Amino acid sequence: MDIYTNKSSTAKIKSVTMYDRNGIKIKSFQSIAEAAREISNSEDNFDSLCASISSVCNDKGSFVKSKYRFDSFKPSNKSKNYC
């Protein structure tokens, strides 16, 4: 699995898929960081946005920016985890 370094830590890259509030697939990304870049604007804190996406994928939240759901693929589980 690929590794990237951000300001706070070294982390494994996790593929994610973005859905709207109705569960309709919008787009898939190779990493949480790529997804964060797609939905961020100039007022967002990039690290916080990445953390929010990760939290939703780990069932610790419902939506990111009040409108996006995310789904990740975990290596130990072949089925997807819809967040």
mmCIF file of the N, C-alpha and C atoms, coordinates in Angstrom:
data_MODEL
# 
_entry.id   MODEL 
# 
loop_
_atom_site.group_PDB 
_atom_site.id 
_atom_site.type_symbol 
_atom_site.label_atom_id 
_atom_site.label_alt_id 
_atom_site.label_comp_id 
_atom_site.label_asym_id 
_atom_site.label_entity_id 
_atom_site.label_seq_id 
_atom_site.pdbx_PDB_ins_code 
_atom_site.Cartn_x 
_atom_site.Cartn_y 
_atom_site.Cartn_z 
_atom_site.occupancy 
_atom_site.B_iso_or_equiv 
_atom_site.pdbx_formal_charge 
_atom_site.auth_seq_id 
_atom_site.auth_comp_id 
_atom_site.auth_asym_id 
_atom_site.auth_atom_id 
_atom_site.pdbx_PDB_model_num 
ATOM 1   N N  . MET A 1 1  ? 0.843   -1.178 0.000  1.00 0.00 ? 1  MET A N  1 
ATOM 2   C CA . MET A 1 1  ? 0.000   0.000  0.000  1.00 0.00 ? 1  MET A CA 1 
ATOM 3   C C  . MET A 1 1  ? 0.889   1.243  0.000  1.00 0.00 ? 1  MET A C  1 
ATOM 4   N N  . ASP A 1 2  ? 0.499   2.233  -0.780 1.00 0.00 ? 2  ASP A N  1 
ATOM 5   C CA . ASP A 1 2  ? 1.286   3.455  -0.888 1.00 0.00 ? 2  ASP A CA 1 
ATOM 6   C C  . ASP A 1 2  ? 1.247   4.262  0.409  1.00 0.00 ? 2  ASP A C  1 
ATOM 7   N N  . ILE A 1 3  ? 2.296   5.032  0.633  1.00 0.00 ? 3  ILE A N  1 
ATOM 8   C CA . ILE A 1 3  ? 2.397   5.886  1.816  1.00 0.00 ? 3  ILE A CA 1 
ATOM 9   C C  . ILE A 1 3  ? 2.610   7.329  1.355  1.00 0.00 ? 3  ILE A C  1 
ATOM 10  N N  . TYR A 1 4  ? 1.975   8.266  2.021  1.00 0.00 ? 4  TYR A N  1 
ATOM 11  C CA . TYR A 1 4  ? 2.240   9.671  1.758  1.00 0.00 ? 4  TYR A CA 1 
ATOM 12  C C  . TYR A 1 4  ? 2.452   10.370 3.087  1.00 0.00 ? 4  TYR A C  1 
ATOM 13  N N  . THR A 1 5  ? 3.088   11.510 3.066  1.00 0.00 ? 5  THR A N  1 
ATOM 14  C CA . THR A 1 5  ? 3.358   12.258 4.292  1.00 0.00 ? 5  THR A CA 1 
ATOM 15  C C  . THR A 1 5  ? 2.622   13.587 4.233  1.00 0.00 ? 5  THR A C  1 
ATOM 16  N N  . ASN A 1 6  ? 1.876   13.888 5.288  1.00 0.00 ? 6  ASN A N  1 
ATOM 17  C CA . ASN A 1 6  ? 1.256   15.208 5.400  1.00 0.00 ? 6  ASN A CA 1 
ATOM 18  C C  . ASN A 1 6  ? 1.908   15.920 6.580  1.00 0.00 ? 6  ASN A C  1 
ATOM 19  N N  . LYS A 1 7  ? 1.392   17.074 6.966  1.00 0.00 ? 7  LYS A N  1 
ATOM 20  C CA . LYS A 1 7  ? 2.018   17.845 8.046  1.00 0.00 ? 7  LYS A CA 1 
ATOM 21  C C  . LYS A 1 7  ? 2.013   17.112 9.379  1.00 0.00 ? 7  LYS A C  1 
ATOM 22  N N  . SER A 1 8  ? 0.999   16.296 9.636  1.00 0.00 ? 8  SER A N  1 
ATOM 23  C CA . SER A 1 8  ? 0.859   15.719 10.962 1.00 0.00 ? 8  SER A CA 1 
ATOM 24  C C  . SER A 1 8  ? 1.391   14.297 11.104 1.00 0.00 ? 8  SER A C  1 
ATOM 25  N N  . SER A 1 9  ? 1.426   13.521 10.030 1.00 0.00 ? 9  SER A N  1 
ATOM 26  C CA . SER A 1 9  ? 1.827   12.130 10.188 1.00 0.00 ? 9  SER A CA 1 
ATOM 27  C C  . SER A 1 9  ? 2.095   11.479 8.837  1.00 0.00 ? 9  SER A C  1 
ATOM 28  N N  . THR A 1 10 ? 2.533   10.239 8.913  1.00 0.00 ? 10 THR A N  1 
ATOM 29  C CA . THR A 1 10 ? 2.642   9.410  7.729  1.00 0.00 ? 10 THR A CA 1 
ATOM 30  C C  . THR A 1 10 ? 1.441   8.478  7.760  1.00 0.00 ? 10 THR A C  1 
ATOM 31  N N  . ALA A 1 11 ? 0.747   8.353  6.643  1.00 0.00 ? 11 ALA A N  1 
ATOM 32  C CA . ALA A 1 11 ? -0.493  7.586  6.635  1.00 0.00 ? 11 ALA A CA 1 
ATOM 33  C C  . ALA A 1 11 ? -0.578  6.716  5.396  1.00 0.00 ? 11 ALA A C  1 
ATOM 34  N N  . LYS A 1 12 ? -1.349  5.636  5.499  1.00 0.00 ? 12 LYS A N  1 
ATOM 35  C CA . LYS A 1 12 ? -1.609  4.792  4.344  1.00 0.00 ? 12 LYS A CA 1 
ATOM 36  C C  . LYS A 1 12 ? -2.680  5.446  3.493  1.00 0.00 ? 12 LYS A C  1 
ATOM 37  N N  . ILE A 1 13 ? -2.564  5.284  2.199  1.00 0.00 ? 13 ILE A N  1 
ATOM 38  C CA . ILE A 1 13 ? -3.558  5.835  1.292  1.00 0.00 ? 13 ILE A CA 1 
ATOM 39  C C  . ILE A 1 13 ? -4.771  4.916  1.285  1.00 0.00 ? 13 ILE A C  1 
ATOM 40  N N  . LYS A 1 14 ? -5.956  5.500  1.469  1.00 0.00 ? 14 LYS A N  1 
ATOM 41  C CA . LYS A 1 14 ? -7.208  4.756  1.492  1.00 0.00 ? 14 LYS A CA 1 
ATOM 42  C C  . LYS A 1 14 ? -8.088  5.240  0.340  1.00 0.00 ? 14 LYS A C  1 
ATOM 43  N N  . SER A 1 15 ? -8.480  4.333  -0.563 1.00 0.00 ? 15 SER A N  1 
ATOM 44  C CA . SER A 1 15 ? -9.381  4.683  -1.650 1.00 0.00 ? 15 SER A CA 1 
ATOM 45  C C  . SER A 1 15 ? -10.761 4.960  -1.085 1.00 0.00 ? 15 SER A C  1 
ATOM 46  N N  . VAL A 1 16 ? -11.424 5.994  -1.607 1.00 0.00 ? 16 VAL A N  1 
ATOM 47  C CA . VAL A 1 16 ? -12.759 6.348  -1.135 1.00 0.00 ? 16 VAL A CA 1 
ATOM 48  C C  . VAL A 1 16 ? -13.667 6.682  -2.316 1.00 0.00 ? 16 VAL A C  1 
ATOM 49  N N  . THR A 1 17 ? -14.960 6.518  -2.104 1.00 0.00 ? 17 THR A N  1 
ATOM 50  C CA . THR A 1 17 ? -15.967 6.898  -3.080 1.00 0.00 ? 17 THR A CA 1 
ATOM 51  C C  . THR A 1 17 ? -16.898 7.902  -2.424 1.00 0.00 ? 17 THR A C  1 
ATOM 52  N N  . MET A 1 18 ? -17.240 8.957  -3.159 1.00 0.00 ? 18 MET A N  1 
ATOM 53  C CA . MET A 1 18 ? -18.096 10.017 -2.640 1.00 0.00 ? 18 MET A CA 1 
ATOM 54  C C  . MET A 1 18 ? -19.521 9.827  -3.161 1.00 0.00 ? 18 MET A C  1 
ATOM 55  N N  . TYR A 1 19 ? -20.501 10.009 -2.261 1.00 0.00 ? 19 TYR A N  1 
ATOM 56  C CA . TYR A 1 19 ? -21.917 9.905  -2.580 1.00 0.00 ? 19 TYR A CA 1 
ATOM 57  C C  . TYR A 1 19 ? -22.632 11.172 -2.139 1.00 0.00 ? 19 TYR A C  1 
ATOM 58  N N  . ASP A 1 20 ? -23.754 11.471 -2.769 1.00 0.00 ? 20 ASP A N  1 
ATOM 59  C CA . ASP A 1 20 ? -24.550 12.602 -2.292 1.00 0.00 ? 20 ASP A CA 1 
ATOM 60  C C  . ASP A 1 20 ? -25.419 12.136 -1.115 1.00 0.00 ? 20 ASP A C  1 
ATOM 61  N N  . ARG A 1 21 ? -26.237 13.012 -0.571 1.00 0.00 ? 21 ARG A N  1 
ATOM 62  C CA . ARG A 1 21 ? -27.071 12.689 0.598  1.00 0.00 ? 21 ARG A CA 1 
ATOM 63  C C  . ARG A 1 21 ? -28.073 11.578 0.309  1.00 0.00 ? 21 ARG A C  1 
ATOM 64  N N  . ASN A 1 22 ? -28.397 11.353 -0.959 1.00 0.00 ? 22 ASN A N  1 
ATOM 65  C CA . ASN A 1 22 ? -29.361 10.318 -1.338 1.00 0.00 ? 22 ASN A CA 1 
ATOM 66  C C  . ASN A 1 22 ? -28.696 8.986  -1.667 1.00 0.00 ? 22 ASN A C  1 
ATOM 67  N N  . GLY A 1 23 ? -27.373 8.897  -1.487 1.00 0.00 ? 23 GLY A N  1 
ATOM 68  C CA . GLY A 1 23 ? -26.651 7.658  -1.758 1.00 0.00 ? 23 GLY A CA 1 
ATOM 69  C C  . GLY A 1 23 ? -26.283 7.455  -3.208 1.00 0.00 ? 23 GLY A C  1 
ATOM 70  N N  . ILE A 1 24 ? -26.403 8.484  -4.019 1.00 0.00 ? 24 ILE A N  1 
ATOM 71  C CA . ILE A 1 24 ? -26.035 8.381  -5.429 1.00 0.00 ? 24 ILE A CA 1 
ATOM 72  C C  . ILE A 1 24 ? -24.542 8.663  -5.573 1.00 0.00 ? 24 ILE A C  1 
ATOM 73  N N  . LYS A 1 25 ? -23.836 7.720  -6.223 1.00 0.00 ? 25 LYS A N  1 
ATOM 74  C CA . LYS A 1 25 ? -22.392 7.847  -6.389 1.00 0.00 ? 25 LYS A CA 1 
ATOM 75  C C  . LYS A 1 25 ? -22.052 9.074  -7.223 1.00 0.00 ? 25 LYS A C  1 
ATOM 76  N N  . ILE A 1 26 ? -21.086 9.853  -6.715 1.00 0.00 ? 26 ILE A N  1 
ATOM 77  C CA . ILE A 1 26 ? -20.618 11.037 -7.430 1.00 0.00 ? 26 ILE A CA 1 
ATOM 78  C C  . ILE A 1 26 ? -19.289 10.760 -8.121 1.00 0.00 ? 26 ILE A C  1 
ATOM 79  N N  . LYS A 1 27 ? -18.323 10.237 -7.346 1.00 0.00 ? 27 LYS A N  1 
ATOM 80  C CA . LYS A 1 27 ? -16.982 10.039 -7.893 1.00 0.00 ? 27 LYS A CA 1 
ATOM 81  C C  . LYS A 1 27 ? -16.151 9.179  -6.952 1.00 0.00 ? 27 LYS A C  1 
ATOM 82  N N  . SER A 1 28 ? -15.181 8.437  -7.507 1.00 0.00 ? 28 SER A N  1 
ATOM 83  C CA . SER A 1 28 ? -14.234 7.655  -6.705 1.00 0.00 ? 28 SER A CA 1 
ATOM 84  C C  . SER A 1 28 ? -12.872 8.339  -6.739 1.00 0.00 ? 28 SER A C  1 
ATOM 85  N N  . PHE A 1 29 ? -12.133 8.182  -5.650 1.00 0.00 ? 29 PHE A N  1 
ATOM 86  C CA . PHE A 1 29 ? -10.814 8.802  -5.508 1.00 0.00 ? 29 PHE A CA 1 
ATOM 87  C C  . PHE A 1 29 ? -9.815  7.762  -5.028 1.00 0.00 ? 29 PHE A C  1 
ATOM 88  N N  . GLN A 1 30 ? -8.557  7.938  -5.390 1.00 0.00 ? 30 GLN A N  1 
ATOM 89  C CA . GLN A 1 30 ? -7.512  7.023  -4.959 1.00 0.00 ? 30 GLN A CA 1 
ATOM 90  C C  . GLN A 1 30 ? -7.088  7.273  -3.519 1.00 0.00 ? 30 GLN A C  1 
ATOM 91  N N  . SER A 1 31 ? -7.428  8.450  -2.978 1.00 0.00 ? 31 SER A N  1 
ATOM 92  C CA . SER A 1 31 ? -7.033  8.758  -1.609 1.00 0.00 ? 31 SER A CA 1 
ATOM 93  C C  . SER A 1 31 ? -8.000  9.748  -0.976 1.00 0.00 ? 31 SER A C  1 
ATOM 94  N N  . ILE A 1 32 ? -7.970  9.804  0.341  1.00 0.00 ? 32 ILE A N  1 
ATOM 95  C CA . ILE A 1 32 ? -8.755  10.781 1.085  1.00 0.00 ? 32 ILE A CA 1 
ATOM 96  C C  . ILE A 1 32 ? -8.297  12.191 0.722  1.00 0.00 ? 32 ILE A C  1 
ATOM 97  N N  . ALA A 1 33 ? -6.994  12.379 0.570  1.00 0.00 ? 33 ALA A N  1 
ATOM 98  C CA . ALA A 1 33 ? -6.465  13.700 0.223  1.00 0.00 ? 33 ALA A CA 1 
ATOM 99  C C  . ALA A 1 33 ? -6.993  14.169 -1.130 1.00 0.00 ? 33 ALA A C  1 
ATOM 100 N N  . GLU A 1 34 ? -7.076  13.266 -2.100 1.00 0.00 ? 34 GLU A N  1 
ATOM 101 C CA . GLU A 1 34 ? -7.602  13.613 -3.414 1.00 0.00 ? 34 GLU A CA 1 
ATOM 102 C C  . GLU A 1 34 ? -9.074  14.031 -3.302 1.00 0.00 ? 34 GLU A C  1 
ATOM 103 N N  . ALA A 1 35 ? -9.846  13.307 -2.501 1.00 0.00 ? 35 ALA A N  1 
ATOM 104 C CA . ALA A 1 35 ? -11.250 13.662 -2.284 1.00 0.00 ? 35 ALA A CA 1 
ATOM 105 C C  . ALA A 1 35 ? -11.368 15.021 -1.605 1.00 0.00 ? 35 ALA A C  1 
ATOM 106 N N  . ALA A 1 36 ? -10.512 15.276 -0.622 1.00 0.00 ? 36 ALA A N  1 
ATOM 107 C CA . ALA A 1 36 ? -10.541 16.561 0.087  1.00 0.00 ? 36 ALA A CA 1 
ATOM 108 C C  . ALA A 1 36 ? -10.227 17.713 -0.856 1.00 0.00 ? 36 ALA A C  1 
ATOM 109 N N  . ARG A 1 37 ? -9.261  17.517 -1.748 1.00 0.00 ? 37 ARG A N  1 
ATOM 110 C CA . ARG A 1 37 ? -8.939  18.569 -2.720 1.00 0.00 ? 37 ARG A CA 1 
ATOM 111 C C  . ARG A 1 37 ? -10.134 18.858 -3.633 1.00 0.00 ? 37 ARG A C  1 
ATOM 112 N N  . GLU A 1 38 ? -10.883 17.827 -3.973 1.00 0.00 ? 38 GLU A N  1 
ATOM 113 C CA . GLU A 1 38 ? -12.035 17.977 -4.870 1.00 0.00 ? 38 GLU A CA 1 
ATOM 114 C C  . GLU A 1 38 ? -13.148 18.820 -4.240 1.00 0.00 ? 38 GLU A C  1 
ATOM 115 N N  . ILE A 1 39 ? -13.394 18.675 -2.942 1.00 0.00 ? 39 ILE A N  1 
ATOM 116 C CA . ILE A 1 39 ? -14.533 19.361 -2.317 1.00 0.00 ? 39 ILE A CA 1 
ATOM 117 C C  . ILE A 1 39 ? -14.134 20.598 -1.507 1.00 0.00 ? 39 ILE A C  1 
ATOM 118 N N  . SER A 1 40 ? -12.842 20.879 -1.419 1.00 0.00 ? 40 SER A N  1 
ATOM 119 C CA . SER A 1 40 ? -12.406 22.006 -0.587 1.00 0.00 ? 40 SER A CA 1 
ATOM 120 C C  . SER A 1 40 ? -12.593 23.341 -1.298 1.00 0.00 ? 40 SER A C  1 
ATOM 121 N N  . ASN A 1 41 ? -12.666 24.374 -0.485 1.00 0.00 ? 41 ASN A N  1 
ATOM 122 C CA . ASN A 1 41 ? -12.663 25.731 -1.008 1.00 0.00 ? 41 ASN A CA 1 
ATOM 123 C C  . ASN A 1 41 ? -11.642 26.526 -0.203 1.00 0.00 ? 41 ASN A C  1 
ATOM 124 N N  . SER A 1 42 ? -11.482 27.770 -0.500 1.00 0.00 ? 42 SER A N  1 
ATOM 125 C CA . SER A 1 42 ? -10.424 28.574 0.122  1.00 0.00 ? 42 SER A CA 1 
ATOM 126 C C  . SER A 1 42 ? -10.595 28.743 1.631  1.00 0.00 ? 42 SER A C  1 
ATOM 127 N N  . GLU A 1 43 ? -11.800 28.533 2.149  1.00 0.00 ? 43 GLU A N  1 
ATOM 128 C CA . GLU A 1 43 ? -12.048 28.703 3.582  1.00 0.00 ? 43 GLU A CA 1 
ATOM 129 C C  . GLU A 1 43 ? -11.795 27.437 4.390  1.00 0.00 ? 43 GLU A C  1 
ATOM 130 N N  . ASP A 1 44 ? -11.603 26.299 3.739  1.00 0.00 ? 44 ASP A N  1 
ATOM 131 C CA . ASP A 1 44 ? -11.434 25.022 4.431  1.00 0.00 ? 44 ASP A CA 1 
ATOM 132 C C  . ASP A 1 44 ? -10.010 24.805 4.910  1.00 0.00 ? 44 ASP A C  1 
ATOM 133 N N  . ASN A 1 45 ? -9.886  24.157 6.048  1.00 0.00 ? 45 ASN A N  1 
ATOM 134 C CA . ASN A 1 45 ? -8.602  23.675 6.548  1.00 0.00 ? 45 ASN A CA 1 
ATOM 135 C C  . ASN A 1 45 ? -8.423  22.277 5.971  1.00 0.00 ? 45 ASN A C  1 
ATOM 136 N N  . PHE A 1 46 ? -7.408  22.100 5.123  1.00 0.00 ? 46 PHE A N  1 
ATOM 137 C CA . PHE A 1 46 ? -7.220  20.837 4.402  1.00 0.00 ? 46 PHE A CA 1 
ATOM 138 C C  . PHE A 1 46 ? -7.082  19.643 5.343  1.00 0.00 ? 46 PHE A C  1 
ATOM 139 N N  . ASP A 1 47 ? -6.267  19.755 6.391  1.00 0.00 ? 47 ASP A N  1 
ATOM 140 C CA . ASP A 1 47 ? -6.070  18.638 7.321  1.00 0.00 ? 47 ASP A CA 1 
ATOM 141 C C  . ASP A 1 47 ? -7.367  18.278 8.039  1.00 0.00 ? 47 ASP A C  1 
ATOM 142 N N  . SER A 1 48 ? -8.160  19.274 8.414  1.00 0.00 ? 48 SER A N  1 
ATOM 143 C CA . SER A 1 48 ? -9.439  19.021 9.075  1.00 0.00 ? 48 SER A CA 1 
ATOM 144 C C  . SER A 1 48 ? -10.422 18.336 8.135  1.00 0.00 ? 48 SER A C  1 
ATOM 145 N N  . LEU A 1 49 ? -10.402 18.735 6.874  1.00 0.00 ? 49 LEU A N  1 
ATOM 146 C CA . LEU A 1 49 ? -11.276 18.126 5.894  1.00 0.00 ? 49 LEU A CA 1 
ATOM 147 C C  . LEU A 1 49 ? -10.903 16.654 5.678  1.00 0.00 ? 49 LEU A C  1 
ATOM 148 N N  . CYS A 1 50 ? -9.615  16.362 5.593  1.00 0.00 ? 50 CYS A N  1 
ATOM 149 C CA . CYS A 1 50 ? -9.156  14.974 5.476  1.00 0.00 ? 50 CYS A CA 1 
ATOM 150 C C  . CYS A 1 50 ? -9.590  14.161 6.696  1.00 0.00 ? 50 CYS A C  1 
ATOM 151 N N  . ALA A 1 51 ? -9.458  14.744 7.878  1.00 0.00 ? 51 ALA A N  1 
ATOM 152 C CA . ALA A 1 51 ? -9.857  14.067 9.114  1.00 0.00 ? 51 ALA A CA 1 
ATOM 153 C C  . ALA A 1 51 ? -11.362 13.806 9.129  1.00 0.00 ? 51 ALA A C  1 
ATOM 154 N N  . SER A 1 52 ? -12.145 14.744 8.628  1.00 0.00 ? 52 SER A N  1 
ATOM 155 C CA . SER A 1 52 ? -13.600 14.574 8.574  1.00 0.00 ? 52 SER A CA 1 
ATOM 156 C C  . SER A 1 52 ? -13.989 13.428 7.642  1.00 0.00 ? 52 SER A C  1 
ATOM 157 N N  . ILE A 1 53 ? -13.352 13.354 6.488  1.00 0.00 ? 53 ILE A N  1 
ATOM 158 C CA . ILE A 1 53 ? -13.631 12.268 5.544  1.00 0.00 ? 53 ILE A CA 1 
ATOM 159 C C  . ILE A 1 53 ? -13.260 10.932 6.178  1.00 0.00 ? 53 ILE A C  1 
ATOM 160 N N  . SER A 1 54 ? -12.113 10.872 6.816  1.00 0.00 ? 54 SER A N  1 
ATOM 161 C CA . SER A 1 54 ? -11.679 9.649  7.477  1.00 0.00 ? 54 SER A CA 1 
ATOM 162 C C  . SER A 1 54 ? -12.652 9.241  8.576  1.00 0.00 ? 54 SER A C  1 
ATOM 163 N N  . SER A 1 55 ? -13.123 10.197 9.352  1.00 0.00 ? 55 SER A N  1 
ATOM 164 C CA . SER A 1 55 ? -14.074 9.903  10.431 1.00 0.00 ? 55 SER A CA 1 
ATOM 165 C C  . SER A 1 55 ? -15.367 9.318  9.886  1.00 0.00 ? 55 SER A C  1 
ATOM 166 N N  . VAL A 1 56 ? -15.881 9.887  8.805  1.00 0.00 ? 56 VAL A N  1 
ATOM 167 C CA . VAL A 1 56 ? -17.108 9.369  8.200  1.00 0.00 ? 56 VAL A CA 1 
ATOM 168 C C  . VAL A 1 56 ? -16.892 7.934  7.723  1.00 0.00 ? 56 VAL A C  1 
ATOM 169 N N  . CYS A 1 57 ? -15.736 7.663  7.145  1.00 0.00 ? 57 CYS A N  1 
ATOM 170 C CA . CYS A 1 57 ? -15.428 6.311  6.666  1.00 0.00 ? 57 CYS A CA 1 
ATOM 171 C C  . CYS A 1 57 ? -15.245 5.315  7.806  1.00 0.00 ? 57 CYS A C  1 
ATOM 172 N N  . ASN A 1 58 ? -14.976 5.811  8.993  1.00 0.00 ? 58 ASN A N  1 
ATOM 173 C CA . ASN A 1 58 ? -14.815 4.944  10.169 1.00 0.00 ? 58 ASN A CA 1 
ATOM 174 C C  . ASN A 1 58 ? -16.049 4.982  11.071 1.00 0.00 ? 58 ASN A C  1 
ATOM 175 N N  . ASP A 1 59 ? -17.192 5.340  10.482 1.00 0.00 ? 59 ASP A N  1 
ATOM 176 C CA . ASP A 1 59 ? -18.478 5.375  11.189 1.00 0.00 ? 59 ASP A CA 1 
ATOM 177 C C  . ASP A 1 59 ? -18.485 6.292  12.397 1.00 0.00 ? 59 ASP A C  1 
ATOM 178 N N  . LYS A 1 60 ? -17.739 7.377  12.351 1.00 0.00 ? 60 LYS A N  1 
ATOM 179 C CA . LYS A 1 60 ? -17.706 8.341  13.453 1.00 0.00 ? 60 LYS A CA 1 
ATOM 180 C C  . LYS A 1 60 ? -18.332 9.668  13.040 1.00 0.00 ? 60 LYS A C  1 
ATOM 181 N N  . GLY A 1 61 ? -19.155 9.624  12.024 1.00 0.00 ? 61 GLY A N  1 
ATOM 182 C CA . GLY A 1 61 ? -19.840 10.804 11.527 1.00 0.00 ? 61 GLY A CA 1 
ATOM 183 C C  . GLY A 1 61 ? -20.738 10.406 10.379 1.00 0.00 ? 61 GLY A C  1 
ATOM 184 N N  . SER A 1 62 ? -21.615 11.315 9.971  1.00 0.00 ? 62 SER A N  1 
ATOM 185 C CA . SER A 1 62 ? -22.562 10.996 8.906  1.00 0.00 ? 62 SER A CA 1 
ATOM 186 C C  . SER A 1 62 ? -22.212 11.633 7.572  1.00 0.00 ? 62 SER A C  1 
ATOM 187 N N  . PHE A 1 63 ? -21.924 12.934 7.604  1.00 0.00 ? 63 PHE A N  1 
ATOM 188 C CA . PHE A 1 63 ? -21.691 13.670 6.371  1.00 0.00 ? 63 PHE A CA 1 
ATOM 189 C C  . PHE A 1 63 ? -20.467 14.569 6.503  1.00 0.00 ? 63 PHE A C  1 
ATOM 190 N N  . VAL A 1 64 ? -19.861 14.889 5.383  1.00 0.00 ? 64 VAL A N  1 
ATOM 191 C CA . VAL A 1 64 ? -18.785 15.866 5.311  1.00 0.00 ? 64 VAL A CA 1 
ATOM 192 C C  . VAL A 1 64 ? -19.369 17.092 4.615  1.00 0.00 ? 64 VAL A C  1 
ATOM 193 N N  . LYS A 1 65 ? -19.164 18.253 5.210  1.00 0.00 ? 65 LYS A N  1 
ATOM 194 C CA . LYS A 1 65 ? -19.692 19.515 4.691  1.00 0.00 ? 65 LYS A CA 1 
ATOM 195 C C  . LYS A 1 65 ? -21.213 19.453 4.545  1.00 0.00 ? 65 LYS A C  1 
ATOM 196 N N  . SER A 1 66 ? -21.848 18.679 5.405  1.00 0.00 ? 66 SER A N  1 
ATOM 197 C CA . SER A 1 66 ? -23.313 18.542 5.464  1.00 0.00 ? 66 SER A CA 1 
ATOM 198 C C  . SER A 1 66 ? -23.955 18.003 4.197  1.00 0.00 ? 66 SER A C  1 
ATOM 199 N N  . LYS A 1 67 ? -23.154 17.503 3.246  1.00 0.00 ? 67 LYS A N  1 
ATOM 200 C CA . LYS A 1 67 ? -23.782 17.002 2.024  1.00 0.00 ? 67 LYS A CA 1 
ATOM 201 C C  . LYS A 1 67 ? -23.120 15.800 1.369  1.00 0.00 ? 67 LYS A C  1 
ATOM 202 N N  . TYR A 1 68 ? -21.954 15.374 1.825  1.00 0.00 ? 68 TYR A N  1 
ATOM 203 C CA . TYR A 1 68 ? -21.277 14.247 1.194  1.00 0.00 ? 68 TYR A CA 1 
ATOM 204 C C  . TYR A 1 68 ? -21.115 13.077 2.159  1.00 0.00 ? 68 TYR A C  1 
ATOM 205 N N  . ARG A 1 69 ? -21.348 11.879 1.649  1.00 0.00 ? 69 ARG A N  1 
ATOM 206 C CA . ARG A 1 69 ? -21.040 10.644 2.368  1.00 0.00 ? 69 ARG A CA 1 
ATOM 207 C C  . ARG A 1 69 ? -19.834 10.016 1.665  1.00 0.00 ? 69 ARG A C  1 
ATOM 208 N N  . PHE A 1 70 ? -19.074 9.219  2.407  1.00 0.00 ? 70 PHE A N  1 
ATOM 209 C CA . PHE A 1 70 ? -17.926 8.545  1.814  1.00 0.00 ? 70 PHE A CA 1 
ATOM 210 C C  . PHE A 1 70 ? -17.930 7.076  2.164  1.00 0.00 ? 70 PHE A C  1 
ATOM 211 N N  . ASP A 1 71 ? -17.342 6.298  1.310  1.00 0.00 ? 71 ASP A N  1 
ATOM 212 C CA . ASP A 1 71 ? -17.269 4.855  1.426  1.00 0.00 ? 71 ASP A CA 1 
ATOM 213 C C  . ASP A 1 71 ? -15.810 4.486  1.169  1.00 0.00 ? 71 ASP A C  1 
ATOM 214 N N  . SER A 1 72 ? -15.251 3.637  2.016  1.00 0.00 ? 72 SER A N  1 
ATOM 215 C CA . SER A 1 72 ? -13.858 3.230  1.830  1.00 0.00 ? 72 SER A CA 1 
ATOM 216 C C  . SER A 1 72 ? -13.765 1.733  1.646  1.00 0.00 ? 72 SER A C  1 
ATOM 217 N N  . PHE A 1 73 ? -12.664 1.308  1.069  1.00 0.00 ? 73 PHE A N  1 
ATOM 218 C CA . PHE A 1 73 ? -12.417 -0.108 0.874  1.00 0.00 ? 73 PHE A CA 1 
ATOM 219 C C  . PHE A 1 73 ? -11.303 -0.517 1.815  1.00 0.00 ? 73 PHE A C  1 
ATOM 220 N N  . LYS A 1 74 ? -11.632 -1.390 2.753  1.00 0.00 ? 74 LYS A N  1 
ATOM 221 C CA . LYS A 1 74 ? -10.663 -1.818 3.755  1.00 0.00 ? 74 LYS A CA 1 
ATOM 222 C C  . LYS A 1 74 ? -10.032 -3.137 3.315  1.00 0.00 ? 74 LYS A C  1 
ATOM 223 N N  . PRO A 1 75 ? -8.711  -3.247 3.393  1.00 0.00 ? 75 PRO A N  1 
ATOM 224 C CA . PRO A 1 75 ? -8.015  -4.451 2.927  1.00 0.00 ? 75 PRO A CA 1 
ATOM 225 C C  . PRO A 1 75 ? -8.480  -5.737 3.592  1.00 0.00 ? 75 PRO A C  1 
ATOM 226 N N  . SER A 1 76 ? -8.886  -5.680 4.867  1.00 0.00 ? 76 SER A N  1 
ATOM 227 C CA . SER A 1 76 ? -9.270  -6.889 5.592  1.00 0.00 ? 76 SER A CA 1 
ATOM 228 C C  . SER A 1 76 ? -10.701 -7.316 5.299  1.00 0.00 ? 76 SER A C  1 
ATOM 229 N N  . ASN A 1 77 ? -11.471 -6.487 4.599  1.00 0.00 ? 77 ASN A N  1 
ATOM 230 C CA . ASN A 1 77 ? -12.861 -6.785 4.318  1.00 0.00 ? 77 ASN A CA 1 
ATOM 231 C C  . ASN A 1 77 ? -13.113 -6.520 2.838  1.00 0.00 ? 77 ASN A C  1 
ATOM 232 N N  . LYS A 1 78 ? -13.478 -7.563 2.085  1.00 0.00 ? 78 LYS A N  1 
ATOM 233 C CA . LYS A 1 78 ? -13.654 -7.402 0.648  1.00 0.00 ? 78 LYS A CA 1 
ATOM 234 C C  . LYS A 1 78 ? -14.908 -6.610 0.299  1.00 0.00 ? 78 LYS A C  1 
ATOM 235 N N  . SER A 1 79 ? -15.885 -6.565 1.188  1.00 0.00 ? 79 SER A N  1 
ATOM 236 C CA . SER A 1 79 ? -17.070 -5.777 0.890  1.00 0.00 ? 79 SER A CA 1 
ATOM 237 C C  . SER A 1 79 ? -16.834 -4.335 1.321  1.00 0.00 ? 79 SER A C  1 
ATOM 238 N N  . LYS A 1 80 ? -17.523 -3.413 0.644  1.00 0.00 ? 80 LYS A N  1 
ATOM 239 C CA . LYS A 1 80 ? -17.306 -2.015 0.972  1.00 0.00 ? 80 LYS A CA 1 
ATOM 240 C C  . LYS A 1 80 ? -18.068 -1.613 2.218  1.00 0.00 ? 80 LYS A C  1 
ATOM 241 N N  . ASN A 1 81 ? -17.549 -0.622 2.896  1.00 0.00 ? 81 ASN A N  1 
ATOM 242 C CA . ASN A 1 81 ? -18.155 -0.095 4.115  1.00 0.00 ? 81 ASN A CA 1 
ATOM 243 C C  . ASN A 1 81 ? -18.807 1.224  3.760  1.00 0.00 ? 81 ASN A C  1 
ATOM 244 N N  . TYR A 1 82 ? -20.136 1.240  3.615  1.00 0.00 ? 82 TYR A N  1 
ATOM 245 C CA . TYR A 1 82 ? -20.824 2.481  3.252  1.00 0.00 ? 82 TYR A CA 1 
ATOM 246 C C  . TYR A 1 82 ? -20.908 3.360  4.468  1.00 0.00 ? 82 TYR A C  1 
ATOM 247 N N  . CYS A 1 83 ? -20.378 4.546  4.371  1.00 0.00 ? 83 CYS A N  1 
ATOM 248 C CA . CYS A 1 83 ? -20.334 5.464  5.512  1.00 0.00 ? 83 CYS A CA 1 
ATOM 249 C C  . CYS A 1 83 ? -21.522 6.387  5.491  1.00 0.00 ? 83 CYS A C  1 
# 
